[in-house]
Amino acid sequence: MTTAQATAEVFWTAFRSLSKKNKKEFLYKLLNNREFREDLIDTAIIEQRRRELSRSLDEYLAERKKTRK
């Protein structure tokens, strides 16, 4: 386990031990930070789309050009 993983585990364990009210307050503080919220959304999208097939930029641009006509 890396240092970063161990640190994350400590924070995760601490978060899970909070009361529901304190969890909500903590999440509110995190999500109220615009930069963190954007990073979280980006990370969620990446995780959600990780298994999608990739395609080249040229393929994407060709498809986009066809659909715009």
PDB file of N, CA, C and O in Angstrom:
ATOM      1  N   MET A   1       0.861  -1.180   0.000  1.00  0.00           N
ATOM      2  CA  MET A   1       0.000   0.000   0.000  1.00  0.00           C
ATOM      3  C   MET A   1       0.900   1.234   0.000  1.00  0.00           C
ATOM      4  O   MET A   1       1.831   1.343   0.798  1.00  0.00           O
ATOM      5  N   THR A   2       0.604   2.148  -0.901  1.00  0.00           N
ATOM      6  CA  THR A   2       1.388   3.382  -0.982  1.00  0.00           C
ATOM      7  C   THR A   2       0.996   4.335   0.148  1.00  0.00           C
ATOM      8  O   THR A   2      -0.019   4.145   0.819  1.00  0.00           O
ATOM      9  N   THR A   3       1.811   5.345   0.337  1.00  0.00           N
ATOM     10  CA  THR A   3       1.507   6.365   1.349  1.00  0.00           C
ATOM     11  C   THR A   3       0.191   7.054   1.023  1.00  0.00           C
ATOM     12  O   THR A   3      -0.619   7.309   1.914  1.00  0.00           O
ATOM     13  N   ALA A   4      -0.022   7.358  -0.263  1.00  0.00           N
ATOM     14  CA  ALA A   4      -1.271   8.022  -0.662  1.00  0.00           C
ATOM     15  C   ALA A   4      -2.474   7.123  -0.384  1.00  0.00           C
ATOM     16  O   ALA A   4      -3.509   7.601   0.079  1.00  0.00           O
ATOM     17  N   GLN A   5      -2.348   5.843  -0.659  1.00  0.00           N
ATOM     18  CA  GLN A   5      -3.450   4.907  -0.400  1.00  0.00           C
ATOM     19  C   GLN A   5      -3.719   4.795   1.097  1.00  0.00           C
ATOM     20  O   GLN A   5      -4.873   4.753   1.524  1.00  0.00           O
ATOM     21  N   ALA A   6      -2.665   4.746   1.883  1.00  0.00           N
ATOM     22  CA  ALA A   6      -2.823   4.656   3.341  1.00  0.00           C
ATOM     23  C   ALA A   6      -3.498   5.914   3.885  1.00  0.00           C
ATOM     24  O   ALA A   6      -4.383   5.833   4.738  1.00  0.00           O
ATOM     25  N   THR A   7      -3.080   7.058   3.393  1.00  0.00           N
ATOM     26  CA  THR A   7      -3.699   8.321   3.822  1.00  0.00           C
ATOM     27  C   THR A   7      -5.173   8.347   3.438  1.00  0.00           C
ATOM     28  O   THR A   7      -6.023   8.729   4.242  1.00  0.00           O
ATOM     29  N   ALA A   8      -5.471   7.941   2.218  1.00  0.00           N
ATOM     30  CA  ALA A   8      -6.869   7.897   1.763  1.00  0.00           C
ATOM     31  C   ALA A   8      -7.685   6.956   2.646  1.00  0.00           C
ATOM     32  O   ALA A   8      -8.830   7.256   2.982  1.00  0.00           O
ATOM     33  N   GLU A   9      -7.112   5.843   3.013  1.00  0.00           N
ATOM     34  CA  GLU A   9      -7.811   4.873   3.874  1.00  0.00           C
ATOM     35  C   GLU A   9      -8.120   5.477   5.238  1.00  0.00           C
ATOM     36  O   GLU A   9      -9.203   5.258   5.779  1.00  0.00           O
ATOM     37  N   VAL A  10      -7.186   6.231   5.797  1.00  0.00           N
ATOM     38  CA  VAL A  10      -7.402   6.887   7.091  1.00  0.00           C
ATOM     39  C   VAL A  10      -8.562   7.875   6.991  1.00  0.00           C
ATOM     40  O   VAL A  10      -9.451   7.892   7.843  1.00  0.00           O
ATOM     41  N   PHE A  11      -8.545   8.706   5.930  1.00  0.00           N
ATOM     42  CA  PHE A  11      -9.627   9.679   5.751  1.00  0.00           C
ATOM     43  C   PHE A  11     -10.960   8.987   5.511  1.00  0.00           C
ATOM     44  O   PHE A  11     -11.986   9.420   6.036  1.00  0.00           O
ATOM     45  N   TRP A  12     -10.958   7.919   4.724  1.00  0.00           N
ATOM     46  CA  TRP A  12     -12.192   7.192   4.432  1.00  0.00           C
ATOM     47  C   TRP A  12     -12.770   6.584   5.717  1.00  0.00           C
ATOM     48  O   TRP A  12     -13.975   6.646   5.960  1.00  0.00           O
ATOM     49  N   THR A  13     -11.906   6.008   6.514  1.00  0.00           N
ATOM     50  CA  THR A  13     -12.345   5.417   7.785  1.00  0.00           C
ATOM     51  C   THR A  13     -12.924   6.492   8.702  1.00  0.00           C
ATOM     52  O   THR A  13     -13.955   6.281   9.341  1.00  0.00           O
ATOM     53  N   ALA A  14     -12.258   7.642   8.764  1.00  0.00           N
ATOM     54  CA  ALA A  14     -12.753   8.743   9.601  1.00  0.00           C
ATOM     55  C   ALA A  14     -14.101   9.237   9.093  1.00  0.00           C
ATOM     56  O   ALA A  14     -15.010   9.484   9.886  1.00  0.00           O
ATOM     57  N   PHE A  15     -14.237   9.382   7.783  1.00  0.00           N
ATOM     58  CA  PHE A  15     -15.504   9.838   7.214  1.00  0.00           C
ATOM     59  C   PHE A  15     -16.629   8.865   7.543  1.00  0.00           C
ATOM     60  O   PHE A  15     -17.716   9.282   7.944  1.00  0.00           O
ATOM     61  N   ARG A  16     -16.375   7.588   7.378  1.00  0.00           N
ATOM     62  CA  ARG A  16     -17.415   6.582   7.638  1.00  0.00           C
ATOM     63  C   ARG A  16     -17.854   6.565   9.092  1.00  0.00           C
ATOM     64  O   ARG A  16     -18.978   6.166   9.398  1.00  0.00           O
ATOM     65  N   SER A  17     -16.983   6.992   9.983  1.00  0.00           N
ATOM     66  CA  SER A  17     -17.336   6.970  11.406  1.00  0.00           C
ATOM     67  C   SER A  17     -18.150   8.195  11.829  1.00  0.00           C
ATOM     68  O   SER A  17     -18.656   8.235  12.951  1.00  0.00           O
ATOM     69  N   LEU A  18     -18.283   9.183  10.960  1.00  0.00           N
ATOM     70  CA  LEU A  18     -19.060  10.380  11.298  1.00  0.00           C
ATOM     71  C   LEU A  18     -20.552  10.080  11.358  1.00  0.00           C
ATOM     72  O   LEU A  18     -21.034   9.125  10.748  1.00  0.00           O
ATOM     73  N   SER A  19     -21.264  10.903  12.095  1.00  0.00           N
ATOM     74  CA  SER A  19     -22.720  10.794  12.107  1.00  0.00           C
ATOM     75  C   SER A  19     -23.245  11.262  10.754  1.00  0.00           C
ATOM     76  O   SER A  19     -22.529  11.914   9.994  1.00  0.00           O
ATOM     77  N   LYS A  20     -24.496  10.925  10.460  1.00  0.00           N
ATOM     78  CA  LYS A  20     -25.094  11.322   9.185  1.00  0.00           C
ATOM     79  C   LYS A  20     -25.066  12.845   9.028  1.00  0.00           C
ATOM     80  O   LYS A  20     -24.772  13.356   7.948  1.00  0.00           O
ATOM     81  N   LYS A  21     -25.370  13.556  10.097  1.00  0.00           N
ATOM     82  CA  LYS A  21     -25.377  15.020  10.068  1.00  0.00           C
ATOM     83  C   LYS A  21     -23.989  15.565   9.750  1.00  0.00           C
ATOM     84  O   LYS A  21     -23.855  16.487   8.945  1.00  0.00           O
ATOM     85  N   ASN A  22     -22.958  15.007  10.374  1.00  0.00           N
ATOM     86  CA  ASN A  22     -21.593  15.464  10.137  1.00  0.00           C
ATOM     87  C   ASN A  22     -21.099  15.095   8.739  1.00  0.00           C
ATOM     88  O   ASN A  22     -20.338  15.847   8.129  1.00  0.00           O
ATOM     89  N   LYS A  23     -21.532  13.937   8.231  1.00  0.00           N
ATOM     90  CA  LYS A  23     -21.184  13.564   6.856  1.00  0.00           C
ATOM     91  C   LYS A  23     -21.765  14.571   5.874  1.00  0.00           C
ATOM     92  O   LYS A  23     -21.089  15.017   4.948  1.00  0.00           O
ATOM     93  N   LYS A  24     -23.032  14.922   6.093  1.00  0.00           N
ATOM     94  CA  LYS A  24     -23.680  15.904   5.211  1.00  0.00           C
ATOM     95  C   LYS A  24     -22.945  17.234   5.247  1.00  0.00           C
ATOM     96  O   LYS A  24     -22.719  17.848   4.205  1.00  0.00           O
ATOM     97  N   GLU A  25     -22.575  17.679   6.430  1.00  0.00           N
ATOM     98  CA  GLU A  25     -21.867  18.958   6.577  1.00  0.00           C
ATOM     99  C   GLU A  25     -20.515  18.903   5.872  1.00  0.00           C
ATOM    100  O   GLU A  25     -20.127  19.855   5.195  1.00  0.00           O
ATOM    101  N   PHE A  26     -19.812  17.811   6.028  1.00  0.00           N
ATOM    102  CA  PHE A  26     -18.507  17.657   5.377  1.00  0.00           C
ATOM    103  C   PHE A  26     -18.657  17.663   3.859  1.00  0.00           C
ATOM    104  O   PHE A  26     -17.909  18.348   3.161  1.00  0.00           O
ATOM    105  N   LEU A  27     -19.615  16.908   3.352  1.00  0.00           N
ATOM    106  CA  LEU A  27     -19.844  16.861   1.906  1.00  0.00           C
ATOM    107  C   LEU A  27     -20.276  18.223   1.376  1.00  0.00           C
ATOM    108  O   LEU A  27     -19.868  18.626   0.286  1.00  0.00           O
ATOM    109  N   TYR A  28     -21.088  18.920   2.132  1.00  0.00           N
ATOM    110  CA  TYR A  28     -21.506  20.267   1.740  1.00  0.00           C
ATOM    111  C   TYR A  28     -20.293  21.171   1.582  1.00  0.00           C
ATOM    112  O   TYR A  28     -20.194  21.918   0.608  1.00  0.00           O
ATOM    113  N   LYS A  29     -19.366  21.106   2.541  1.00  0.00           N
ATOM    114  CA  LYS A  29     -18.154  21.928   2.461  1.00  0.00           C
ATOM    115  C   LYS A  29     -17.335  21.565   1.232  1.00  0.00           C
ATOM    116  O   LYS A  29     -16.846  22.452   0.532  1.00  0.00           O
ATOM    117  N   LEU A  30     -17.180  20.281   0.961  1.00  0.00           N
ATOM    118  CA  LEU A  30     -16.419  19.855  -0.220  1.00  0.00           C
ATOM    119  C   LEU A  30     -17.070  20.351  -1.503  1.00  0.00           C
ATOM    120  O   LEU A  30     -16.405  20.915  -2.372  1.00  0.00           O
ATOM    121  N   LEU A  31     -18.360  20.139  -1.612  1.00  0.00           N
ATOM    122  CA  LEU A  31     -19.063  20.478  -2.851  1.00  0.00           C
ATOM    123  C   LEU A  31     -19.267  21.976  -3.011  1.00  0.00           C
ATOM    124  O   LEU A  31     -19.549  22.445  -4.114  1.00  0.00           O
ATOM    125  N   ASN A  32     -19.133  22.718  -1.954  1.00  0.00           N
ATOM    126  CA  ASN A  32     -19.269  24.164  -2.013  1.00  0.00           C
ATOM    127  C   ASN A  32     -17.999  24.814  -2.592  1.00  0.00           C
ATOM    128  O   ASN A  32     -18.004  25.988  -2.960  1.00  0.00           O
ATOM    129  N   ASN A  33     -16.924  24.036  -2.663  1.00  0.00           N
ATOM    130  CA  ASN A  33     -15.671  24.508  -3.247  1.00  0.00           C
ATOM    131  C   ASN A  33     -15.720  24.221  -4.746  1.00  0.00           C
ATOM    132  O   ASN A  33     -15.665  23.062  -5.157  1.00  0.00           O
ATOM    133  N   ARG A  34     -15.822  25.271  -5.564  1.00  0.00           N
ATOM    134  CA  ARG A  34     -16.033  25.129  -7.008  1.00  0.00           C
ATOM    135  C   ARG A  34     -14.956  24.274  -7.681  1.00  0.00           C
ATOM    136  O   ARG A  34     -15.271  23.393  -8.480  1.00  0.00           O
ATOM    137  N   GLU A  35     -13.698  24.532  -7.362  1.00  0.00           N
ATOM    138  CA  GLU A  35     -12.600  23.795  -7.997  1.00  0.00           C
ATOM    139  C   GLU A  35     -12.672  22.307  -7.651  1.00  0.00           C
ATOM    140  O   GLU A  35     -12.522  21.453  -8.525  1.00  0.00           O
ATOM    141  N   PHE A  36     -12.903  22.001  -6.369  1.00  0.00           N
ATOM    142  CA  PHE A  36     -12.998  20.602  -5.963  1.00  0.00           C
ATOM    143  C   PHE A  36     -14.204  19.935  -6.617  1.00  0.00           C
ATOM    144  O   PHE A  36     -14.112  18.797  -7.078  1.00  0.00           O
ATOM    145  N   ARG A  37     -15.328  20.636  -6.658  1.00  0.00           N
ATOM    146  CA  ARG A  37     -16.549  20.086  -7.257  1.00  0.00           C
ATOM    147  C   ARG A  37     -16.305  19.742  -8.723  1.00  0.00           C
ATOM    148  O   ARG A  37     -16.723  18.681  -9.186  1.00  0.00           O
ATOM    149  N   GLU A  38     -15.637  20.625  -9.456  1.00  0.00           N
ATOM    150  CA  GLU A  38     -15.336  20.361 -10.866  1.00  0.00           C
ATOM    151  C   GLU A  38     -14.418  19.152 -11.009  1.00  0.00           C
ATOM    152  O   GLU A  38     -14.621  18.320 -11.893  1.00  0.00           O
ATOM    153  N   ASP A  39     -13.406  19.051 -10.144  1.00  0.00           N
ATOM    154  CA  ASP A  39     -12.503  17.895 -10.173  1.00  0.00           C
ATOM    155  C   ASP A  39     -13.262  16.605  -9.887  1.00  0.00           C
ATOM    156  O   ASP A  39     -13.023  15.584 -10.532  1.00  0.00           O
ATOM    157  N   LEU A  40     -14.164  16.653  -8.933  1.00  0.00           N
ATOM    158  CA  LEU A  40     -14.950  15.483  -8.571  1.00  0.00           C
ATOM    159  C   LEU A  40     -15.838  15.039  -9.733  1.00  0.00           C
ATOM    160  O   LEU A  40     -15.940  13.845 -10.017  1.00  0.00           O
ATOM    161  N   ILE A  41     -16.467  15.979 -10.392  1.00  0.00           N
ATOM    162  CA  ILE A  41     -17.315  15.667 -11.546  1.00  0.00           C
ATOM    163  C   ILE A  41     -16.469  15.062 -12.667  1.00  0.00           C
ATOM    164  O   ILE A  41     -16.861  14.065 -13.273  1.00  0.00           O
ATOM    165  N   ASP A  42     -15.310  15.666 -12.942  1.00  0.00           N
ATOM    166  CA  ASP A  42     -14.417  15.138 -13.978  1.00  0.00           C
ATOM    167  C   ASP A  42     -13.997  13.707 -13.656  1.00  0.00           C
ATOM    168  O   ASP A  42     -14.007  12.839 -14.529  1.00  0.00           O
ATOM    169  N   THR A  43     -13.630  13.466 -12.405  1.00  0.00           N
ATOM    170  CA  THR A  43     -13.197  12.137 -11.988  1.00  0.00           C
ATOM    171  C   THR A  43     -14.326  11.123 -12.136  1.00  0.00           C
ATOM    172  O   THR A  43     -14.099   9.999 -12.584  1.00  0.00           O
ATOM    173  N   ALA A  44     -15.531  11.514 -11.763  1.00  0.00           N
ATOM    174  CA  ALA A  44     -16.687  10.614 -11.884  1.00  0.00           C
ATOM    175  C   ALA A  44     -16.954  10.271 -13.349  1.00  0.00           C
ATOM    176  O   ALA A  44     -17.245   9.120 -13.677  1.00  0.00           O
ATOM    177  N   ILE A  45     -16.857  11.258 -14.220  1.00  0.00           N
ATOM    178  CA  ILE A  45     -17.083  11.011 -15.651  1.00  0.00           C
ATOM    179  C   ILE A  45     -16.013  10.076 -16.209  1.00  0.00           C
ATOM    180  O   ILE A  45     -16.322   9.157 -16.967  1.00  0.00           O
ATOM    181  N   ILE A  46     -14.765  10.309 -15.836  1.00  0.00           N
ATOM    182  CA  ILE A  46     -13.671   9.441 -16.301  1.00  0.00           C
ATOM    183  C   ILE A  46     -13.904   8.008 -15.848  1.00  0.00           C
ATOM    184  O   ILE A  46     -13.766   7.077 -16.642  1.00  0.00           O
ATOM    185  N   GLU A  47     -14.255   7.822 -14.584  1.00  0.00           N
ATOM    186  CA  GLU A  47     -14.508   6.471 -14.069  1.00  0.00           C
ATOM    187  C   GLU A  47     -15.683   5.814 -14.783  1.00  0.00           C
ATOM    188  O   GLU A  47     -15.645   4.625 -15.100  1.00  0.00           O
ATOM    189  N   GLN A  48     -16.717   6.592 -15.031  1.00  0.00           N
ATOM    190  CA  GLN A  48     -17.911   6.068 -15.685  1.00  0.00           C
ATOM    191  C   GLN A  48     -17.610   5.637 -17.124  1.00  0.00           C
ATOM    192  O   GLN A  48     -18.185   4.663 -17.610  1.00  0.00           O
ATOM    193  N   ARG A  49     -16.724   6.346 -17.796  1.00  0.00           N
ATOM    194  CA  ARG A  49     -16.467   6.101 -19.210  1.00  0.00           C
ATOM    195  C   ARG A  49     -15.196   5.300 -19.462  1.00  0.00           C
ATOM    196  O   ARG A  49     -14.822   5.085 -20.615  1.00  0.00           O
ATOM    197  N   ARG A  50     -14.530   4.857 -18.406  1.00  0.00           N
ATOM    198  CA  ARG A  50     -13.240   4.179 -18.515  1.00  0.00           C
ATOM    199  C   ARG A  50     -13.266   2.972 -19.456  1.00  0.00           C
ATOM    200  O   ARG A  50     -12.280   2.717 -20.148  1.00  0.00           O
ATOM    201  N   ARG A  51     -14.349   2.241 -19.494  1.00  0.00           N
ATOM    202  CA  ARG A  51     -14.412   1.008 -20.287  1.00  0.00           C
ATOM    203  C   ARG A  51     -14.939   1.223 -21.713  1.00  0.00           C
ATOM    204  O   ARG A  51     -15.067   0.271 -22.483  1.00  0.00           O
ATOM    205  N   GLU A  52     -15.237   2.461 -22.051  1.00  0.00           N
ATOM    206  CA  GLU A  52     -15.709   2.746 -23.400  1.00  0.00           C
ATOM    207  C   GLU A  52     -14.570   2.588 -24.400  1.00  0.00           C
ATOM    208  O   GLU A  52     -13.404   2.828 -24.085  1.00  0.00           O
ATOM    209  N   LEU A  53     -14.929   2.183 -25.594  1.00  0.00           N
ATOM    210  CA  LEU A  53     -13.929   2.079 -26.641  1.00  0.00           C
ATOM    211  C   LEU A  53     -13.462   3.479 -27.021  1.00  0.00           C
ATOM    212  O   LEU A  53     -14.243   4.430 -27.034  1.00  0.00           O
ATOM    213  N   SER A  54     -12.202   3.582 -27.322  1.00  0.00           N
ATOM    214  CA  SER A  54     -11.680   4.883 -27.733  1.00  0.00           C
ATOM    215  C   SER A  54     -11.647   4.950 -29.256  1.00  0.00           C
ATOM    216  O   SER A  54     -11.732   3.931 -29.941  1.00  0.00           O
ATOM    217  N   ARG A  55     -11.524   6.162 -29.765  1.00  0.00           N
ATOM    218  CA  ARG A  55     -11.398   6.351 -31.205  1.00  0.00           C
ATOM    219  C   ARG A  55     -10.445   7.509 -31.446  1.00  0.00           C
ATOM    220  O   ARG A  55     -10.202   8.341 -30.572  1.00  0.00           O
ATOM    221  N   SER A  56      -9.923   7.533 -32.641  1.00  0.00           N
ATOM    222  CA  SER A  56      -8.942   8.583 -32.947  1.00  0.00           C
ATOM    223  C   SER A  56      -9.644   9.923 -33.104  1.00  0.00           C
ATOM    224  O   SER A  56     -10.850   9.989 -33.340  1.00  0.00           O
ATOM    225  N   LEU A  57      -8.876  10.972 -32.970  1.00  0.00           N
ATOM    226  CA  LEU A  57      -9.410  12.316 -33.154  1.00  0.00           C
ATOM    227  C   LEU A  57      -9.928  12.479 -34.578  1.00  0.00           C
ATOM    228  O   LEU A  57     -10.959  13.118 -34.792  1.00  0.00           O
ATOM    229  N   ASP A  58      -9.229  11.913 -35.544  1.00  0.00           N
ATOM    230  CA  ASP A  58      -9.669  12.007 -36.939  1.00  0.00           C
ATOM    231  C   ASP A  58     -11.039  11.362 -37.140  1.00  0.00           C
ATOM    232  O   ASP A  58     -11.881  11.908 -37.852  1.00  0.00           O
ATOM    233  N   GLU A  59     -11.269  10.202 -36.515  1.00  0.00           N
ATOM    234  CA  GLU A  59     -12.576   9.538 -36.603  1.00  0.00           C
ATOM    235  C   GLU A  59     -13.664  10.410 -35.990  1.00  0.00           C
ATOM    236  O   GLU A  59     -14.742  10.567 -36.564  1.00  0.00           O
ATOM    237  N   TYR A  60     -13.381  10.967 -34.840  1.00  0.00           N
ATOM    238  CA  TYR A  60     -14.353  11.825 -34.162  1.00  0.00           C
ATOM    239  C   TYR A  60     -14.697  13.041 -35.019  1.00  0.00           C
ATOM    240  O   TYR A  60     -15.868  13.379 -35.193  1.00  0.00           O
ATOM    241  N   LEU A  61     -13.671  13.691 -35.549  1.00  0.00           N
ATOM    242  CA  LEU A  61     -13.903  14.893 -36.349  1.00  0.00           C
ATOM    243  C   LEU A  61     -14.688  14.573 -37.624  1.00  0.00           C
ATOM    244  O   LEU A  61     -15.546  15.348 -38.044  1.00  0.00           O
ATOM    245  N   ALA A  62     -14.382  13.416 -38.236  1.00  0.00           N
ATOM    246  CA  ALA A  62     -15.119  13.018 -39.441  1.00  0.00           C
ATOM    247  C   ALA A  62     -16.589  12.778 -39.128  1.00  0.00           C
ATOM    248  O   ALA A  62     -17.466  13.189 -39.887  1.00  0.00           O
ATOM    249  N   GLU A  63     -16.859  12.106 -37.996  1.00  0.00           N
ATOM    250  CA  GLU A  63     -18.240  11.851 -37.589  1.00  0.00           C
ATOM    251  C   GLU A  63     -18.955  13.154 -37.252  1.00  0.00           C
ATOM    252  O   GLU A  63     -20.115  13.345 -37.617  1.00  0.00           O
ATOM    253  N   ARG A  64     -18.272  14.027 -36.571  1.00  0.00           N
ATOM    254  CA  ARG A  64     -18.859  15.317 -36.206  1.00  0.00           C
ATOM    255  C   ARG A  64     -19.193  16.142 -37.456  1.00  0.00           C
ATOM    256  O   ARG A  64     -20.233  16.796 -37.530  1.00  0.00           O
ATOM    257  N   LYS A  65     -18.302  16.093 -38.410  1.00  0.00           N
ATOM    258  CA  LYS A  65     -18.523  16.847 -39.658  1.00  0.00           C
ATOM    259  C   LYS A  65     -19.756  16.322 -40.379  1.00  0.00           C
ATOM    260  O   LYS A  65     -20.528  17.102 -40.936  1.00  0.00           O
ATOM    261  N   LYS A  66     -19.949  15.001 -40.373  1.00  0.00           N
ATOM    262  CA  LYS A  66     -21.118  14.392 -41.034  1.00  0.00           C
ATOM    263  C   LYS A  66     -22.419  14.803 -40.337  1.00  0.00           C
ATOM    264  O   LYS A  66     -23.414  15.084 -41.005  1.00  0.00           O
ATOM    265  N   THR A  67     -22.418  14.840 -39.041  1.00  0.00           N
ATOM    266  CA  THR A  67     -23.653  15.135 -38.299  1.00  0.00           C
ATOM    267  C   THR A  67     -24.000  16.616 -38.327  1.00  0.00           C
ATOM    268  O   THR A  67     -25.142  16.974 -38.040  1.00  0.00           O
ATOM    269  N   ARG A  68     -23.072  17.472 -38.657  1.00  0.00           N
ATOM    270  CA  ARG A  68     -23.343  18.909 -38.690  1.00  0.00           C
ATOM    271  C   ARG A  68     -23.958  19.351 -40.012  1.00  0.00           C
ATOM    272  O   ARG A  68     -24.453  20.473 -40.112  1.00  0.00           O
ATOM    273  N   LYS A  69     -23.938  18.509 -41.009  1.00  0.00           N
ATOM    274  CA  LYS A  69     -24.492  18.889 -42.316  1.00  0.00           C
ATOM    275  C   LYS A  69     -25.968  18.747 -42.367  1.00  0.00           C
ATOM    276  O   LYS A  69     -26.580  19.027 -43.398  1.00  0.00           O
TER     277      LYS A  69
END
